[in-house]
Amino acid sequence: MSVTKNYLSLVKFSHTIFAMPFAFIGFFLGIRDTDISDQSPNATGILPTMWNKSLYLFREKGWLFLLVLLCMVFARNAAMSFNRYLDRKYDALNPRTAVREIPAGVLSARSVLWFTVLNSILFIVAAYFINSLCFYLSPAALLVVLGYSYTKRFTALCHLVLGLGLSLAPIGAYLAVTGAFDTLPVLFSFAVLFWVSGFDIIYALQDEAFDRHNELYSIPSVLGGRKALRVSELLHLLSAVAVIAAAFKGNFGVLYWAGVAVFVGMLIYQHSIVKPGDLRRVNLAFMTANGIASVVFAVFVIMDMFFRFQV
Protein backbone atom coordinates (compact mmCIF):
# COMPACT_ATOMS: atom_id res chain seq x y z
CA MET A 1 0.00 0.00 0.00
CA SER A 2 2.88 2.35 0.75
CA VAL A 3 4.43 1.77 -2.68
CA THR A 4 1.06 2.25 -4.37
CA LYS A 5 0.54 5.48 -2.45
CA ASN A 6 3.95 6.73 -3.55
CA TYR A 7 3.23 6.10 -7.22
CA LEU A 8 -0.23 7.65 -6.98
CA SER A 9 1.42 10.70 -5.45
CA LEU A 10 4.08 10.67 -8.17
CA VAL A 11 1.52 10.94 -10.96
CA LYS A 12 -0.85 13.21 -8.99
CA PHE A 13 -3.69 10.77 -9.62
CA SER A 14 -6.22 13.22 -8.21
CA HIS A 15 -5.52 15.48 -11.21
CA THR A 16 -7.31 13.03 -13.50
CA ILE A 17 -10.32 15.11 -12.48
CA PHE A 18 -9.32 17.56 -15.23
CA ALA A 19 -9.35 15.44 -18.41
CA MET A 20 -11.38 12.37 -17.40
CA PRO A 21 -14.79 14.15 -17.40
CA PHE A 22 -14.15 15.30 -20.98
CA ALA A 23 -13.32 11.72 -21.94
CA PHE A 24 -16.76 10.76 -20.59
CA ILE A 25 -18.30 13.49 -22.74
CA GLY A 26 -16.54 12.10 -25.83
CA PHE A 27 -17.62 8.55 -24.95
CA PHE A 28 -21.31 9.39 -24.59
CA LEU A 29 -21.20 11.60 -27.68
CA GLY A 30 -19.99 8.51 -29.49
CA ILE A 31 -22.93 6.54 -28.13
CA ARG A 32 -25.31 9.31 -29.19
CA ASP A 33 -23.91 9.26 -32.72
CA THR A 34 -23.90 5.46 -33.07
CA ASP A 35 -26.52 4.15 -35.46
CA ILE A 36 -28.22 0.98 -34.20
CA SER A 37 -31.28 1.29 -36.41
CA ASP A 38 -30.35 -1.90 -38.26
CA GLN A 39 -30.62 -3.91 -35.04
CA SER A 40 -33.75 -5.89 -34.27
CA PRO A 41 -36.44 -4.12 -32.16
CA ASN A 42 -35.70 -6.51 -29.33
CA ALA A 43 -32.12 -5.27 -29.19
CA THR A 44 -33.12 -2.06 -27.41
CA GLY A 45 -36.60 -2.87 -26.21
CA ILE A 46 -38.35 0.23 -27.61
CA LEU A 47 -37.31 3.19 -29.74
CA PRO A 48 -33.54 3.71 -29.75
CA THR A 49 -33.38 6.67 -27.36
CA MET A 50 -30.11 7.65 -25.74
CA TRP A 51 -31.02 5.46 -22.77
CA ASN A 52 -31.68 2.40 -24.94
CA LYS A 53 -28.61 2.98 -27.05
CA SER A 54 -26.48 3.08 -23.91
CA LEU A 55 -28.05 -0.07 -22.49
CA TYR A 56 -27.60 -1.88 -25.78
CA LEU A 57 -23.99 -0.79 -26.32
CA PHE A 58 -23.00 -1.42 -22.71
CA ARG A 59 -24.53 -4.89 -22.99
CA GLU A 60 -22.78 -5.62 -26.28
CA LYS A 61 -19.52 -3.71 -25.65
CA GLY A 62 -19.34 -3.10 -21.94
CA TRP A 63 -15.59 -3.70 -22.04
CA LEU A 64 -15.18 -0.61 -24.22
CA PHE A 65 -15.87 1.80 -21.37
CA LEU A 66 -13.30 0.04 -19.20
CA LEU A 67 -10.70 0.19 -21.98
CA VAL A 68 -11.25 3.92 -22.42
CA LEU A 69 -10.71 4.41 -18.68
CA LEU A 70 -7.57 2.30 -18.79
CA CYS A 71 -6.19 4.25 -21.74
CA MET A 72 -6.74 7.51 -19.87
CA VAL A 73 -5.03 6.20 -16.73
CA PHE A 74 -2.09 4.58 -18.52
CA ALA A 75 -1.40 7.57 -20.78
CA ARG A 76 -1.55 10.01 -17.89
CA ASN A 77 0.61 7.81 -15.66
CA ALA A 78 3.22 7.61 -18.41
CA ALA A 79 3.17 11.36 -19.04
CA MET A 80 3.38 12.39 -15.39
CA SER A 81 6.03 9.87 -14.38
CA PHE A 82 8.19 10.76 -17.40
CA ASN A 83 7.87 14.43 -16.52
CA ARG A 84 9.02 13.71 -12.97
CA TYR A 85 11.90 11.61 -14.28
CA LEU A 86 13.07 14.21 -16.77
CA ASP A 87 12.71 17.16 -14.38
CA ARG A 88 14.30 15.50 -11.36
CA LYS A 89 17.34 17.81 -11.42
CA TYR A 90 15.23 20.96 -11.52
CA ASP A 91 12.78 19.59 -8.95
CA ALA A 92 15.65 19.09 -6.52
CA LEU A 93 16.73 22.72 -6.93
CA ASN A 94 13.25 24.23 -6.60
CA PRO A 95 12.08 24.56 -2.96
CA ARG A 96 8.46 24.11 -4.09
CA THR A 97 9.16 20.77 -5.79
CA ALA A 98 12.05 19.38 -3.71
CA VAL A 99 9.57 17.24 -1.77
CA ARG A 100 8.58 15.29 -4.88
CA GLU A 101 9.26 11.57 -4.86
CA ILE A 102 12.52 11.40 -6.83
CA PRO A 103 14.43 14.34 -5.25
CA ALA A 104 13.13 13.33 -1.82
CA GLY A 105 14.47 9.79 -2.32
CA VAL A 106 11.06 8.15 -1.97
CA LEU A 107 11.30 6.59 -5.44
CA SER A 108 14.40 6.00 -7.54
CA ALA A 109 14.76 7.59 -10.96
CA ARG A 110 15.22 4.17 -12.52
CA SER A 111 12.00 2.77 -11.06
CA VAL A 112 10.08 5.82 -12.25
CA LEU A 113 11.47 5.36 -15.77
CA TRP A 114 10.40 1.71 -15.78
CA PHE A 115 6.98 2.80 -14.54
CA THR A 116 6.80 5.13 -17.56
CA VAL A 117 7.73 2.33 -19.96
CA LEU A 118 5.22 -0.08 -18.41
CA ASN A 119 2.34 2.38 -18.62
CA SER A 120 3.24 3.32 -22.21
CA ILE A 121 3.11 -0.35 -23.24
CA LEU A 122 -0.17 -0.90 -21.38
CA PHE A 123 -1.65 2.15 -23.10
CA ILE A 124 -0.82 0.79 -26.56
CA VAL A 125 -2.13 -2.68 -25.62
CA ALA A 126 -5.42 -1.20 -24.36
CA ALA A 127 -5.75 0.85 -27.56
CA TYR A 128 -5.20 -2.33 -29.60
CA PHE A 129 -8.23 -3.96 -28.00
CA ILE A 130 -10.43 -0.92 -28.69
CA ASN A 131 -10.13 -0.69 -32.48
CA SER A 132 -7.48 -0.47 -35.19
CA LEU A 133 -7.71 3.31 -35.57
CA CYS A 134 -7.06 3.93 -31.87
CA PHE A 135 -4.19 1.44 -32.00
CA TYR A 136 -2.54 3.12 -34.99
CA LEU A 137 -2.92 6.57 -33.40
CA SER A 138 -1.69 5.50 -29.95
CA PRO A 139 2.06 6.12 -30.66
CA ALA A 140 1.24 9.63 -31.87
CA ALA A 141 -0.75 10.28 -28.69
CA LEU A 142 2.16 9.05 -26.59
CA LEU A 143 4.54 11.27 -28.54
CA VAL A 144 2.46 14.31 -27.58
CA VAL A 145 1.97 13.51 -23.89
CA LEU A 146 5.58 12.39 -23.35
CA GLY A 147 7.07 15.06 -25.57
CA TYR A 148 5.54 17.81 -23.43
CA SER A 149 8.18 17.16 -20.76
CA TYR A 150 10.93 18.47 -23.08
CA THR A 151 9.17 21.64 -24.21
CA LYS A 152 9.95 23.84 -21.21
CA ARG A 153 13.59 23.61 -22.22
CA PHE A 154 13.11 25.45 -25.51
CA THR A 155 9.68 27.14 -25.82
CA ALA A 156 7.32 29.20 -23.71
CA LEU A 157 4.48 27.50 -25.62
CA CYS A 158 4.91 24.46 -23.37
CA HIS A 159 1.53 25.24 -21.79
CA LEU A 160 -0.18 24.73 -25.13
CA VAL A 161 1.55 21.38 -25.59
CA LEU A 162 0.26 20.28 -22.19
CA GLY A 163 -3.21 21.43 -23.22
CA LEU A 164 -2.89 19.52 -26.48
CA GLY A 165 -2.06 16.34 -24.60
CA LEU A 166 -5.14 16.55 -22.39
CA SER A 167 -7.31 17.67 -25.31
CA LEU A 168 -6.91 14.22 -26.87
CA ALA A 169 -9.32 12.83 -24.23
CA PRO A 170 -12.70 13.67 -25.84
CA ILE A 171 -11.49 12.83 -29.37
CA GLY A 172 -9.93 9.56 -28.25
CA ALA A 173 -13.03 8.44 -26.35
CA TYR A 174 -15.25 9.34 -29.31
CA LEU A 175 -13.01 7.37 -31.67
CA ALA A 176 -13.16 4.39 -29.31
CA VAL A 177 -16.95 4.20 -29.71
CA THR A 178 -17.43 5.25 -33.34
CA GLY A 179 -14.08 4.60 -35.03
CA ALA A 180 -14.54 7.89 -36.92
CA PHE A 181 -13.75 11.59 -36.55
CA ASP A 182 -16.40 14.28 -36.11
CA THR A 183 -16.47 18.05 -35.62
CA LEU A 184 -18.25 18.08 -32.25
CA PRO A 185 -15.65 16.18 -30.18
CA VAL A 186 -12.99 18.35 -31.84
CA LEU A 187 -14.74 21.44 -30.45
CA PHE A 188 -14.62 19.91 -26.98
CA SER A 189 -10.95 19.17 -27.54
CA PHE A 190 -10.32 22.82 -28.38
CA ALA A 191 -12.15 23.75 -25.18
CA VAL A 192 -9.79 21.49 -23.20
CA LEU A 193 -6.72 22.74 -25.08
CA PHE A 194 -7.36 26.41 -24.26
CA TRP A 195 -8.71 25.73 -20.76
CA VAL A 196 -5.74 23.61 -19.63
CA SER A 197 -3.19 25.93 -21.26
CA GLY A 198 -4.74 28.87 -19.47
CA PHE A 199 -4.77 27.39 -16.00
CA ASP A 200 -1.27 25.92 -16.46
CA ILE A 201 -0.01 29.47 -17.02
CA ILE A 202 -1.62 30.48 -13.72
CA TYR A 203 0.05 27.53 -11.99
CA ALA A 204 3.43 28.42 -13.55
CA LEU A 205 3.32 31.86 -11.90
CA GLN A 206 4.70 30.17 -8.79
CA ASP A 207 7.95 29.32 -10.59
CA GLU A 208 8.42 32.54 -12.58
CA ALA A 209 11.69 33.53 -10.88
CA PHE A 210 13.02 29.97 -10.70
CA ASP A 211 12.35 29.32 -14.40
CA ARG A 212 14.00 32.56 -15.43
CA HIS A 213 17.06 31.88 -13.27
CA ASN A 214 17.45 28.33 -14.63
CA GLU A 215 16.77 29.29 -18.26
CA LEU A 216 13.51 27.37 -18.43
CA TYR A 217 10.75 28.66 -20.66
CA SER A 218 7.21 29.51 -19.62
CA ILE A 219 4.81 32.33 -20.37
CA PRO A 220 5.34 33.89 -16.91
CA SER A 221 9.16 33.67 -17.12
CA VAL A 222 9.19 35.23 -20.58
CA LEU A 223 6.41 37.84 -20.32
CA GLY A 224 6.18 38.40 -16.58
CA GLY A 225 3.25 37.69 -14.29
CA ARG A 226 0.91 40.49 -15.35
CA LYS A 227 1.14 39.81 -19.09
CA ALA A 228 1.01 36.07 -18.47
CA LEU A 229 -2.35 36.48 -16.76
CA ARG A 230 -3.63 38.41 -19.77
CA VAL A 231 -2.58 35.51 -22.02
CA SER A 232 -4.32 33.09 -19.67
CA GLU A 233 -7.49 35.19 -19.81
CA LEU A 234 -7.40 35.14 -23.62
CA LEU A 235 -6.99 31.36 -23.67
CA HIS A 236 -9.89 30.91 -21.26
CA LEU A 237 -12.02 33.19 -23.41
CA LEU A 238 -11.27 30.93 -26.39
CA SER A 239 -12.21 27.90 -24.26
CA ALA A 240 -15.56 29.51 -23.44
CA VAL A 241 -16.12 30.21 -27.14
CA ALA A 242 -15.43 26.55 -27.93
CA VAL A 243 -18.00 25.18 -25.45
CA ILE A 244 -20.57 27.71 -26.68
CA ALA A 245 -19.89 26.74 -30.31
CA ALA A 246 -20.32 23.07 -29.30
CA ALA A 247 -23.76 23.94 -27.87
CA PHE A 248 -25.01 25.03 -31.27
CA LYS A 249 -23.19 22.33 -33.23
CA GLY A 250 -24.47 19.58 -30.95
CA ASN A 251 -28.06 20.85 -30.67
CA PHE A 252 -27.87 20.80 -26.88
CA GLY A 253 -30.52 22.11 -24.51
CA VAL A 254 -30.95 23.93 -21.23
CA LEU A 255 -28.95 21.47 -19.12
CA TYR A 256 -25.94 21.97 -21.35
CA TRP A 257 -26.24 25.74 -20.99
CA ALA A 258 -26.37 25.33 -17.22
CA GLY A 259 -23.08 23.45 -17.48
CA VAL A 260 -21.63 26.24 -19.62
CA ALA A 261 -22.62 28.77 -16.96
CA VAL A 262 -20.75 26.82 -14.27
CA PHE A 263 -17.72 26.24 -16.51
CA VAL A 264 -17.39 29.89 -17.53
CA GLY A 265 -18.14 31.00 -13.98
CA MET A 266 -15.22 28.95 -12.67
CA LEU A 267 -12.93 30.46 -15.31
CA ILE A 268 -13.92 33.96 -14.20
CA TYR A 269 -13.60 33.02 -10.54
CA GLN A 270 -10.01 31.77 -10.78
CA HIS A 271 -8.92 34.97 -12.50
CA SER A 272 -10.61 37.00 -9.77
CA ILE A 273 -8.59 35.37 -6.97
CA VAL A 274 -5.12 35.27 -8.58
CA LYS A 275 -3.18 38.50 -9.01
CA PRO A 276 0.43 39.07 -10.16
CA GLY A 277 1.49 40.13 -6.68
CA ASP A 278 -0.72 37.72 -4.75
CA LEU A 279 -0.30 34.01 -5.47
CA ARG A 280 -1.64 32.73 -2.16
CA ARG A 281 -4.73 31.23 -3.80
CA VAL A 282 -3.13 29.70 -6.88
CA ASN A 283 -3.81 26.17 -5.64
CA LEU A 284 -7.44 27.08 -4.95
CA ALA A 285 -7.75 28.32 -8.52
CA PHE A 286 -5.81 25.39 -9.96
CA MET A 287 -7.41 22.43 -8.20
CA THR A 288 -10.75 23.48 -6.77
CA ALA A 289 -12.07 25.85 -9.44
CA ASN A 290 -10.92 23.74 -12.37
CA GLY A 291 -12.03 20.49 -10.73
CA ILE A 292 -15.53 21.91 -10.28
CA ALA A 293 -15.48 23.30 -13.82
CA SER A 294 -14.71 19.95 -15.47
CA VAL A 295 -16.84 17.64 -13.32
CA VAL A 296 -19.98 19.79 -13.15
CA PHE A 297 -19.77 20.69 -16.83
CA ALA A 298 -19.45 17.03 -17.84
CA VAL A 299 -22.37 16.01 -15.62
CA PHE A 300 -24.65 18.61 -17.19
CA VAL A 301 -23.55 17.77 -20.74
CA ILE A 302 -24.15 14.04 -20.27
CA MET A 303 -27.47 14.68 -18.50
CA ASP A 304 -28.54 16.84 -21.43
CA MET A 305 -27.81 13.98 -23.82
CA PHE A 306 -29.78 11.48 -21.74
CA PHE A 307 -32.79 13.57 -20.78
CA ARG A 308 -33.29 15.63 -23.90
CA PHE A 309 -31.81 14.14 -27.04
CA GLN A 310 -33.97 11.56 -28.78
CA VAL A 311 -32.71 9.82 -31.93
Residue pairs with C-beta under 8 A, 6 or more apart in sequence:
6 101
6 106
6 107
7 81
7 107
7 115
9 101
10 80
10 81
10 84
10 100
10 101
10 107
10 112
10 115
11 76
11 77
11 80
11 81
11 84
12 80
14 287
15 76
15 80
15 287
16 72
16 73
16 76
17 291
17 294
17 295
18 166
18 196
18 290
18 291
18 294
19 72
19 76
19 166
19 169
19 192
19 196
19 294
20 72
20 169
20 294
21 294
21 295
21 297
21 298
21 299
22 166
22 169
22 170
22 188
22 189
22 191
22 192
22 294
22 298
23 68
23 69
23 72
23 169
23 170
23 172
23 173
24 173
24 298
24 302
25 170
25 173
25 185
25 188
25 298
25 301
25 302
26 169
26 170
26 171
26 172
26 173
26 174
26 185
26 188
27 65
27 68
27 173
27 174
27 176
27 177
28 54
28 302
28 305
28 306
29 170
29 174
29 182
29 184
29 185
29 188
29 250
29 305
30 173
30 174
30 175
30 176
30 177
30 178
30 185
31 50
31 53
31 54
31 57
31 177
32 50
32 53
32 305
32 309
32 311
33 174
33 177
33 178
33 182
34 53
34 57
34 177
34 178
36 43
36 44
36 48
36 53
36 56
36 57
37 48
39 48
39 56
43 56
44 52
44 53
44 55
44 56
45 52
45 55
46 52
47 310
48 56
48 311
49 310
49 311
50 305
50 306
50 309
50 310
50 311
51 306
53 311
54 306
57 64
57 177
58 65
63 129
64 130
64 176
64 177
67 126
67 129
67 130
67 176
68 130
68 172
68 173
68 176
70 122
70 126
71 123
71 126
71 127
71 130
71 134
71 172
71 176
72 169
74 119
74 120
74 122
74 123
74 126
75 119
75 123
75 141
75 142
75 145
76 145
77 115
77 116
77 119
78 116
78 119
78 120
78 123
78 142
78 145
78 146
79 145
79 146
79 148
79 149
79 165
81 112
81 113
81 115
81 116
81 119
82 113
82 116
82 146
82 149
83 148
83 149
84 91
84 100
84 101
84 102
84 112
85 102
85 109
85 112
85 113
85 116
86 149
86 150
87 97
87 149
88 102
88 103
88 109
90 97
90 214
90 216
91 97
91 98
91 100
91 102
91 103
92 98
92 102
92 103
93 210
93 214
94 207
94 210
96 206
96 207
96 210
97 103
98 104
101 107
101 112
102 108
102 109
102 112
116 146
120 142
120 146
123 138
123 141
123 142
124 135
124 138
124 139
124 142
127 134
127 135
127 137
127 138
128 134
128 135
128 138
130 176
131 175
131 176
131 179
133 175
133 179
134 172
134 175
134 176
137 172
137 175
141 168
141 172
144 161
144 164
144 165
144 168
145 165
145 168
147 161
148 158
148 161
148 162
148 164
148 165
151 157
151 158
151 161
151 217
152 158
152 211
152 216
152 217
152 218
153 216
153 217
154 217
155 217
156 217
156 218
156 219
156 221
156 222
156 223
158 217
158 218
159 196
159 197
159 198
159 200
159 201
159 204
159 218
159 219
160 193
160 197
162 196
162 197
162 200
163 192
163 193
163 194
163 195
163 196
163 197
163 200
164 193
166 192
166 193
166 196
167 189
167 190
167 192
167 193
167 196
168 189
169 189
169 192
170 185
170 188
170 189
170 192
171 181
171 185
171 186
171 189
173 185
174 181
174 182
174 185
175 181
183 249
184 246
184 249
184 250
187 242
187 243
187 245
187 246
187 249
188 242
188 243
188 246
190 238
190 239
190 242
191 239
191 242
191 243
191 246
192 239
193 239
194 235
194 236
194 238
194 239
194 242
195 235
195 236
195 239
195 267
195 290
195 293
197 235
198 231
198 232
198 233
198 234
198 235
198 236
198 239
198 267
199 232
199 236
199 270
199 285
199 286
199 290
201 218
201 219
201 220
201 228
201 229
201 231
201 232
201 235
202 229
202 232
202 270
202 274
202 282
202 285
202 286
203 282
203 286
204 211
204 218
204 219
204 220
204 221
204 228
205 220
205 225
205 228
205 229
205 274
205 276
205 279
205 282
206 279
206 282
207 216
207 218
207 220
207 221
208 218
208 220
208 221
208 224
208 225
208 228
210 216
211 217
211 218
211 220
211 221
212 221
218 228
219 227
219 228
219 231
219 232
220 228
223 231
224 276
225 276
225 277
226 276
229 271
229 274
229 275
229 276
232 271
233 271
236 267
236 271
239 267
240 260
240 263
240 264
240 267
243 260
243 263
243 264
243 297
244 260
246 252
247 256
247 257
247 260
250 256
251 309
252 301
252 304
252 305
252 308
252 309
253 304
253 308
253 309
254 304
254 308
255 300
255 301
255 303
255 304
255 307
255 308
256 300
256 301
256 304
258 300
259 296
259 297
259 298
259 299
259 300
259 301
259 304
260 297
262 292
262 293
262 296
262 297
262 300
263 293
263 294
263 296
263 297
266 289
266 290
266 292
266 293
267 289
267 293
269 285
269 289
270 284
270 285
270 286
270 289
270 290
271 285
273 281
273 284
273 285
274 281
274 282
274 285
